[in-house]
Amino acid sequence: MNFDFEALPPVERYKLVTSTVVPRPIAWIVSQDADGVVNAAPYSFFNAFSNDPVVIGVGCGPRPEGPLKDTLANVKATGQFTVCLVPYSAMEGMNITATDFPPGTDELAAAGLTTAPSVKVKPPRIAESPVALECETFQIIPVGHHNILLGKVVGMYVADEAVLNAEKHYIDTPKLDLVGRMHGGGWYTRTTDRFEVPRIPYAKWQEQKG
């Protein structure tokens, strides 16, 4: 069945996209306002887009009543934020931080989560997250009533127990036990279900084809 997005209202387009573009990694975006008040919110419209420089992108929508969410308002004011990936062990806390709290609420305290200092940016990282990307604003692109926040990664934290070889930058990805967003309002997946398909060199492909 074909769906004409130009003929569909936004809510129906959203349902189709979020039910099919899966799994999507989940990132807590941790930011601070001009007074240093910390905000944390999870986003699944998120991914990495380049490696030189490393740039990540986050789709930030407005509050239901219209104004900017704290995340984007803070980033526009300070130009810095951290991206903390969500492990299975912190799912309950992540779900609490997704609650539409009123402005000024300490989402991390409400969720029983803690912070640790970042190295190169002012906003802290979430201590319960095994991966944190320290970012500076690269670009903010208005798209309809959303904004795409592009962040240049200037530093990265990985939990020691997930670092296989620091000199070679080998990471034990399965040990991170990260989660992804699936369809609907409450479905997720773990990265524990995986399989390997080695890449085929062209010469080998030609040999197998013959």
KOLNULO-293736 format. One record per residue (C-alpha): residue number from 1; residue in one letter; z, y, x. Coordinates in steps of 0.05 Angstrom, whole numbers, plus 5000, padded with zeros to 4 digits. Example, Ala and Ser with C-alpha at 12.3 -4.5 7.8 and 13.67 -1.06 7.14 Angstrom:
BEGIN
+-----+------+------+-------+------+
:  nr : rest :   up : north : east :
+-----+------+------+-------+------+
:   1 :    A : 5156 :  4910 : 5246 :
:   2 :    S : 5143 :  4979 : 5273 :
+-----+------+------+-------+------+
This chain:
BEGIN
+-----+------+------+-------+------+
:  nr : rest :   up : north : east :
+-----+------+------+-------+------+
:   1 :    M : 5000 :  5000 : 5000 :
:   2 :    N : 4982 :  5070 : 5025 :
:   3 :    F : 5028 :  5129 : 5014 :
:   4 :    D : 5001 :  5200 : 5014 :
:   5 :    F : 5054 :  5242 : 5048 :
:   6 :    E : 5021 :  5306 : 5026 :
:   7 :    A : 5032 :  5286 : 4954 :
:   8 :    L : 5104 :  5262 : 4962 :
:   9 :    P : 5168 :  5304 : 4959 :
:  10 :    P : 5210 :  5307 : 5023 :
:  11 :    V : 5264 :  5258 : 4999 :
:  12 :    E : 5212 :  5204 : 4987 :
:  13 :    R : 5179 :  5215 : 5055 :
:  14 :    Y : 5247 :  5210 : 5086 :
:  15 :    K : 5261 :  5144 : 5052 :
:  16 :    L : 5196 :  5114 : 5076 :
:  17 :    V : 5204 :  5137 : 5148 :
:  18 :    T : 5277 :  5117 : 5157 :
:  19 :    S : 5263 :  5049 : 5126 :
:  20 :    T : 5207 :  5033 : 5175 :
:  21 :    V : 5219 :  5071 : 5241 :
:  22 :    V : 5274 :  5025 : 5263 :
:  23 :    P : 5318 :  5013 : 5300 :
:  24 :    R : 5334 :  5084 : 5321 :
:  25 :    P : 5386 :  5097 : 5376 :
:  26 :    I : 5446 :  5137 : 5353 :
:  27 :    A : 5471 :  5196 : 5392 :
:  28 :    W : 5534 :  5237 : 5384 :
:  29 :    I : 5516 :  5308 : 5401 :
:  30 :    V : 5578 :  5343 : 5429 :
:  31 :    S : 5575 :  5419 : 5432 :
:  32 :    Q : 5621 :  5479 : 5437 :
:  33 :    D : 5619 :  5546 : 5403 :
:  34 :    A : 5627 :  5612 : 5441 :
:  35 :    D : 5702 :  5605 : 5436 :
:  36 :    G : 5703 :  5535 : 5465 :
:  37 :    V : 5716 :  5497 : 5399 :
:  38 :    V : 5686 :  5428 : 5405 :
:  39 :    N : 5641 :  5397 : 5352 :
:  40 :    A : 5614 :  5326 : 5350 :
:  41 :    A : 5563 :  5296 : 5302 :
:  42 :    P : 5520 :  5233 : 5303 :
:  43 :    Y : 5444 :  5236 : 5298 :
:  44 :    S : 5394 :  5179 : 5292 :
:  45 :    F : 5332 :  5224 : 5295 :
:  46 :    F : 5338 :  5220 : 5370 :
:  47 :    N : 5303 :  5191 : 5431 :
:  48 :    A : 5280 :  5204 : 5503 :
:  49 :    F : 5211 :  5235 : 5513 :
:  50 :    S : 5197 :  5247 : 5587 :
:  51 :    N : 5223 :  5229 : 5656 :
:  52 :    D : 5205 :  5289 : 5700 :
:  53 :    P : 5244 :  5327 : 5677 :
:  54 :    V : 5282 :  5279 : 5633 :
:  55 :    V : 5279 :  5310 : 5564 :
:  56 :    I : 5312 :  5282 : 5502 :
:  57 :    G : 5297 :  5304 : 5431 :
:  58 :    V : 5342 :  5309 : 5370 :
:  59 :    G : 5321 :  5326 : 5299 :
:  60 :    C : 5373 :  5373 : 5270 :
:  61 :    G : 5372 :  5387 : 5195 :
:  62 :    P : 5409 :  5442 : 5159 :
:  63 :    R : 5472 :  5434 : 5117 :
:  64 :    P : 5458 :  5416 : 5044 :
:  65 :    E : 5475 :  5488 : 5024 :
:  66 :    G : 5426 :  5516 : 5074 :
:  67 :    P : 5458 :  5545 : 5138 :
:  68 :    L : 5453 :  5515 : 5207 :
:  69 :    K : 5497 :  5456 : 5223 :
:  70 :    D : 5550 :  5470 : 5276 :
:  71 :    T : 5511 :  5430 : 5328 :
:  72 :    L : 5450 :  5474 : 5328 :
:  73 :    A : 5490 :  5539 : 5319 :
:  74 :    N : 5532 :  5520 : 5380 :
:  75 :    V : 5474 :  5500 : 5423 :
:  76 :    K : 5438 :  5565 : 5406 :
:  77 :    A : 5500 :  5603 : 5427 :
:  78 :    T : 5515 :  5566 : 5492 :
:  79 :    G : 5452 :  5529 : 5514 :
:  80 :    Q : 5490 :  5465 : 5531 :
:  81 :    F : 5510 :  5399 : 5499 :
:  82 :    T : 5523 :  5326 : 5514 :
:  83 :    V : 5490 :  5265 : 5484 :
:  84 :    C : 5537 :  5206 : 5478 :
:  85 :    L : 5509 :  5138 : 5457 :
:  86 :    V : 5547 :  5097 : 5407 :
:  87 :    P : 5575 :  5027 : 5424 :
:  88 :    Y : 5593 :  4975 : 5373 :
:  89 :    S : 5667 :  4984 : 5389 :
:  90 :    A : 5664 :  5056 : 5364 :
:  91 :    M : 5625 :  5045 : 5300 :
:  92 :    E : 5684 :  5062 : 5255 :
:  93 :    G : 5695 :  5127 : 5292 :
:  94 :    M : 5621 :  5144 : 5290 :
:  95 :    N : 5620 :  5134 : 5215 :
:  96 :    I : 5679 :  5181 : 5206 :
:  97 :    T : 5646 :  5235 : 5248 :
:  98 :    A : 5585 :  5230 : 5201 :
:  99 :    T : 5629 :  5257 : 5144 :
: 100 :    D : 5608 :  5326 : 5120 :
: 101 :    F : 5672 :  5360 : 5142 :
: 102 :    P : 5680 :  5435 : 5130 :
: 103 :    P : 5666 :  5481 : 5190 :
: 104 :    G : 5723 :  5483 : 5240 :
: 105 :    T : 5745 :  5411 : 5230 :
: 106 :    D : 5759 :  5371 : 5293 :
: 107 :    E : 5715 :  5311 : 5278 :
: 108 :    L : 5737 :  5274 : 5340 :
: 109 :    A : 5811 :  5279 : 5323 :
: 110 :    A : 5796 :  5257 : 5251 :
: 111 :    A : 5760 :  5196 : 5279 :
: 112 :    G : 5813 :  5179 : 5331 :
: 113 :    L : 5764 :  5192 : 5388 :
: 114 :    T : 5779 :  5227 : 5454 :
: 115 :    T : 5741 :  5269 : 5504 :
: 116 :    A : 5732 :  5270 : 5579 :
: 117 :    P : 5706 :  5328 : 5621 :
: 118 :    S : 5632 :  5333 : 5637 :
: 119 :    V : 5609 :  5348 : 5708 :
: 120 :    K : 5552 :  5397 : 5700 :
: 121 :    V : 5560 :  5426 : 5630 :
: 122 :    K : 5619 :  5455 : 5592 :
: 123 :    P : 5618 :  5410 : 5530 :
: 124 :    P : 5658 :  5346 : 5543 :
: 125 :    R : 5634 :  5276 : 5532 :
: 126 :    I : 5664 :  5225 : 5485 :
: 127 :    A : 5708 :  5179 : 5527 :
: 128 :    E : 5695 :  5119 : 5482 :
: 129 :    S : 5620 :  5124 : 5495 :
: 130 :    P : 5593 :  5083 : 5555 :
: 131 :    V : 5534 :  5131 : 5565 :
: 132 :    A : 5534 :  5207 : 5564 :
: 133 :    L : 5476 :  5253 : 5580 :
: 134 :    E : 5494 :  5324 : 5601 :
: 135 :    C : 5440 :  5371 : 5575 :
: 136 :    E : 5417 :  5442 : 5578 :
: 137 :    T : 5371 :  5470 : 5524 :
: 138 :    F : 5298 :  5459 : 5542 :
: 139 :    Q : 5267 :  5484 : 5477 :
: 140 :    I : 5283 :  5489 : 5403 :
: 141 :    I : 5223 :  5478 : 5357 :
: 142 :    P : 5227 :  5498 : 5283 :
: 143 :    V : 5195 :  5444 : 5239 :
: 144 :    G : 5200 :  5461 : 5165 :
: 145 :    H : 5274 :  5467 : 5149 :
: 146 :    H : 5292 :  5424 : 5209 :
: 147 :    N : 5295 :  5441 : 5283 :
: 148 :    I : 5276 :  5395 : 5340 :
: 149 :    L : 5326 :  5406 : 5396 :
: 150 :    L : 5297 :  5387 : 5464 :
: 151 :    G : 5348 :  5380 : 5520 :
: 152 :    K : 5337 :  5375 : 5594 :
: 153 :    V : 5384 :  5322 : 5624 :
: 154 :    V : 5420 :  5350 : 5685 :
: 155 :    G : 5471 :  5296 : 5693 :
: 156 :    M : 5490 :  5227 : 5667 :
: 157 :    Y : 5553 :  5186 : 5660 :
: 158 :    V : 5552 :  5110 : 5655 :
: 159 :    A : 5615 :  5069 : 5649 :
: 160 :    D : 5632 :  5036 : 5716 :
: 161 :    E : 5634 :  4966 : 5687 :
: 162 :    A : 5561 :  4973 : 5665 :
: 163 :    V : 5535 :  4995 : 5733 :
: 164 :    L : 5506 :  4935 : 5770 :
: 165 :    N : 5483 :  4972 : 5832 :
: 166 :    A : 5496 :  5046 : 5840 :
: 167 :    E : 5449 :  5054 : 5900 :
: 168 :    K : 5390 :  5023 : 5864 :
: 169 :    H : 5411 :  5053 : 5796 :
: 170 :    Y : 5412 :  4985 : 5762 :
: 171 :    I : 5449 :  4985 : 5696 :
: 172 :    D : 5475 :  4925 : 5657 :
: 173 :    T : 5444 :  4948 : 5591 :
: 174 :    P : 5470 :  4890 : 5548 :
: 175 :    K : 5541 :  4907 : 5571 :
: 176 :    L : 5535 :  4976 : 5539 :
: 177 :    D : 5533 :  4940 : 5470 :
: 178 :    L : 5499 :  5000 : 5438 :
: 179 :    V : 5480 :  5003 : 5364 :
: 180 :    G : 5419 :  5029 : 5327 :
: 181 :    R : 5406 :  5057 : 5258 :
: 182 :    M : 5368 :  5015 : 5208 :
: 183 :    H : 5347 :  5029 : 5136 :
: 184 :    G : 5387 :  5059 : 5079 :
: 185 :    G : 5452 :  5096 : 5084 :
: 186 :    G : 5495 :  5045 : 5119 :
: 187 :    W : 5454 :  4993 : 5156 :
: 188 :    Y : 5457 :  4986 : 5232 :
: 189 :    T : 5438 :  4936 : 5286 :
: 190 :    R : 5466 :  4914 : 5353 :
: 191 :    T : 5427 :  4906 : 5418 :
: 192 :    T : 5456 :  4836 : 5427 :
: 193 :    D : 5395 :  4805 : 5393 :
: 194 :    R : 5339 :  4812 : 5444 :
: 195 :    F : 5282 :  4774 : 5477 :
: 196 :    E : 5240 :  4783 : 5539 :
: 197 :    V : 5164 :  4788 : 5542 :
: 198 :    P : 5142 :  4800 : 5614 :
: 199 :    R : 5084 :  4849 : 5624 :
: 200 :    I : 5018 :  4816 : 5643 :
: 201 :    P : 4980 :  4844 : 5703 :
: 202 :    Y : 4906 :  4856 : 5688 :
: 203 :    A : 4884 :  4805 : 5741 :
: 204 :    K : 4928 :  4752 : 5709 :
: 205 :    W : 4903 :  4770 : 5640 :
: 206 :    Q : 4831 :  4761 : 5663 :
: 207 :    E : 4849 :  4694 : 5694 :
: 208 :    Q : 4883 :  4670 : 5630 :
: 209 :    K : 4825 :  4694 : 5587 :
: 210 :    G : 4775 :  4656 : 5629 :
+-----+------+------+-------+------+
